[in-house]
Amino acid sequence: MDDEKWLALVEYFVGRGKGLTPSGDDLLMGYLFILKLYQHKFYQVLELQLHKMC
């Protein structure tokens, strides 16, 4: 998946849902955690996209 598609995916989930920590944010953090745990190559791509959002 290219960076543009990752950015669109991240933008879609950030802030989605109800509560103090929206469920979209929780989903992204859970996914990021699993990618990092298994040292998957997409971990760095997702982390970079999340940093761009801040």
N, C-alpha and C positions, 0 to 999 in steps of 0.2 A: 504494500500500500504506500503510495507516495505521500509526501508531507502535506500536500493540499487536502487530501482526503482525511488524514489524521486530524488536521486542524478543524475541518468541518465536523468530524465526529466529536472532538473535544468540545467545541463551541456548542454543539447540540446538547450535550449532557451537563455542562457546567451550569449550576444554578437551577436545574430542573427538579421539581418535586417540592414537597412541603417540609417544614421543620427548620430548625436552626442550621442543620447540615443537610441540605437537600439530597434526596436519594440519588440524583445524577452524580453529585460530587462523591458520595459514598461509593457508588459503583465504579467510578474512575479510580479512586484510591485503592479499592479492593483489587481491581484489574492490574494497576501499577504494582501493587505489592506482590501479586502472584508472578507477574513477569520478572520482577527483580529477584524473587526467591529462586526461580528456576533459571536465572541469568539469560533470559530470552533476548534476542537481538532487538525486538521492538520496544523494550523497556526504555532505552535511551531516546528513541523517537517520541514516545508518549511523554516522557519527562520533559523533553525540550518543548513540546507543544504546550504543556501545562505552564511552563515558565513564560512562554510568550504571552499567555493569557493574563498574567499578573501585571 
